[in-house]
Amino acid sequence: MKPPRFGSLHAGAAPEQGAESFIELARSGTARVERIASRGVVNSDWYEQGWPEFVLLVAGAAKLDFADGNARELKPGDWVLLPDHCRHRVTWTDPNQETLWLAVHLPPG
């Protein structure tokens, strides 16, 4: 039997201004849990994944834009469940502090 693993979402390299860092925390089959840290990110590229993703904003602030023209500002404690093939992008994260996310990539279907 494997022992439990412990960690902190606050552990990990802080991103430089305008950058993001990704750390995989756990994986089982096609599901995975990821820590994402960003600071001052402005992204014009669309994400469109073939699986659903649950995202929780833990610290900082961010804005998500969606291809249908909707946008949403997020603050700590806010979460979103992105269905598969949902075109979205992060158009702003707070430049004055680290924005910390917990992302759970779920199995397709």
Phi and psi in degrees as a GROMACS rama.xvg file:
@    title "Ramachandran Plot"
@    xaxis  label "Phi"
@    yaxis  label "Psi"
@TYPE xy
-77.3206  143.709  LYS-2
-76.8436  159.716  PRO-3
-65.5778  152.449  PRO-4
-110.37  145.226  ARG-5
-127.597  156.524  PHE-6
-170.802  -174.613  GLY-7
-134.951  134.184  SER-8
-63.9638  -21.5044  LEU-9
-82.6208  -8.08103  HIS-10
-84.0735  139.488  ALA-11
131.949  159.305  GLY-12
-65.2533  135.491  ALA-13
-76.55  136.478  ALA-14
-73.5822  152.587  PRO-15
-74.1556  165.092  GLU-16
-54.1313  129.646  GLN-17
80.3517  9.79654  GLY-18
-123.824  167.628  ALA-19
-130.128  152.738  GLU-20
-130.264  145.457  SER-21
-125.888  131.802  PHE-22
-131.928  122.336  ILE-23
-77.8325  124.179  GLU-24
-95.4162  -33.0634  LEU-25
-158.849  156.301  ALA-26
-149.722  140.276  ARG-27
-148.805  114.788  SER-28
61.1973  -126.296  GLY-29
-94.719  -4.20599  THR-30
-83.3624  142.195  ALA-31
-148.744  153.542  ARG-32
-116.108  134.008  VAL-33
-134.862  140.237  GLU-34
-96.6141  127.896  ARG-35
-122.59  129.254  ILE-36
-120.903  136.815  ALA-37
-142.815  156.642  SER-38
-147.587  118.331  ARG-39
62.7674  34.6946  GLY-40
-82.1431  131.917  VAL-41
-127.131  110.799  VAL-42
-117.458  126.269  ASN-43
-99.0467  -5.22243  SER-44
-84.6342  138.191  ASP-45
-85.7013  141.956  TRP-46
-101.419  138.298  TYR-47
-148.794  101.213  GLU-48
-101.241  152.634  GLN-49
-87.1863  19.8737  GLY-50
-147.952  157.064  TRP-51
-73.7328  154.393  PRO-52
-140.456  127.276  GLU-53
-97.1783  127.187  PHE-54
-127.277  128.801  VAL-55
-115.382  127.131  LEU-56
-86.239  115.787  LEU-57
-90.4123  -41.7891  VAL-58
-149.132  155.11  ALA-59
88.9516  -152.576  GLY-60
-154.799  152.983  ALA-61
-155.058  165.313  ALA-62
-131.558  130.331  LYS-63
-109.024  135.554  LEU-64
-110.529  148.48  ASP-65
-121.287  150.822  PHE-66
-62.0232  -22.5542  ALA-67
-80.1904  3.98007  ASP-68
97.1275  -9.74024  GLY-69
-78.8604  156.17  ASN-70
-141.733  156.789  ALA-71
-147.223  128.881  ARG-72
-88.4899  139.687  GLU-73
-119.68  141.893  LEU-74
-126.986  169.509  LYS-75
-52.6015  132.984  PRO-76
96.9776  -17.6494  GLY-77
-75.6134  145.132  ASP-78
-137.949  162.31  TRP-79
-142.658  141.47  VAL-80
-108.141  107.643  LEU-81
-89.3863  118.14  LEU-82
-69.7308  162.336  PRO-83
-59.7753  144.057  ASP-84
65.8116  21.9758  HIS-85
-83.6532  110.328  CYS-86
-74.5651  120.99  ARG-87
-148.325  163.92  HIS-88
-153.842  153.999  ARG-89
-91.6212  112.516  VAL-90
-99.747  -6.47473  THR-91
-166.631  135.065  TRP-92
-130.931  153.779  THR-93
-55.1999  122.781  ASP-94
-78.0678  -13.4523  PRO-95
-96.3839  -6.60586  ASN-96
-154.923  162.028  GLN-97
-70.4416  133.131  GLU-98
-100.357  125.483  THR-99
-117.054  127.614  LEU-100
-120.453  150.737  TRP-101
-117.78  118.042  LEU-102
-114.348  131.552  ALA-103
-116.986  111.594  VAL-104
-88.4797  116.343  HIS-105
-94.8551  159.907  LEU-106
-63.854  145.59  PRO-107
-60.4849  152.588  PRO-108
